[in-house]
Amino acid sequence: MARVVLGGTFECLHDGHRELIHKAFELAGNNGIVDIGLTSNEMANKRPRHVPDYDVRKKKLLDYINMISEGQEYTILELNEPFGKTLETDYDYIVVSPETNSVALKINQLRSEKNMKKIKIIKVEFVLADDKIPISSTRIAHGEIDIHGHLK
């Protein structure tokens, strides 16, 4: 039984986010567990732009997960700090983007210092928009692209 973790703000749940979530459920398989850390309002609002409320982001996340999870077990955890439960819970995999890979490396460093086994890092490459530039919440918020990477 694989235990998989990933985290994020999931500001607008774009195709890049969907790819990360899909990979986590794929790794977990039918008998595994996926823990998804969802950034709290307090952490999310440290960004330079407005981020939708936690409950709004959680509902969109739940709607997507219910479409793809096929009954697999998962938990959404509110993240009030960057590492969530990763420094206290045994996980087999952590799913990250190139942007968040450094956080996973830091988690493994801290786990090693606590004599915990490292989590295998699974890096999912950026999903590219129509212009071959990565899809991002920032680009969506600026009105450059939609959540699927189509130019506006």
CORWOZI-V546307 format. One record per helix or strand of 3 or more residues. SS is the DSSP state (2 for helix, 1 for strand). FROM is the first residue (numbers start at 1). TO is the last residue. If there is no record, write none. Layout:
BEGIN
ss->[SS:SS]
from->[FROM:FROM]
to->[TO:TO]
END
This chain:
BEGIN
ss->[1:2:1:2:2:1:1:2:1:2]
from->[3:15:33:41:54:73:93:101:120:137]
to->[8:28:39:44:68:79:97:113:124:141]
END
